[in-house]
Amino acid sequence: MSKKSKTINISLPQRLVDEIDKAAEGEYASRSDFIRESIVRKLKNQRIVDEWGDEGNWETVVDFREINPEGVPAEEVLAALRRLDKVDEQNRKTTSKTRP
């Protein structure tokens, strides 16, 4: 993509802008970055595929924005991930016991 940019104006329904902002926030991107990347992918007929080869249809296990919209200290994030890891480990043990 060229380093030169041109500012354009588009009109969108407020509901769509809200959805774009929520999706952009989930990707830690600005609204402009999200829209730009979406357009580029569409023009290249690309889907979003992550490093595991799927299209990113992930389940939200912990939404830290619900804990504190202003941000969550890294220690709290790590503690939550450790708790989830323990639950996942227990689920794997339970699953392996039930398999023949």
Secondary structure, 3 states (H helix, E strand, C coil): CCCCCCCCCCCCCHHHHHHHHHHHHHCCCCHHHHHHHHHHHHHCCCCCCCCCCCCCCCCCCCCHHHHCCCCCCHHHHHHHHHHHHHHHHHHHHHHHHHCC
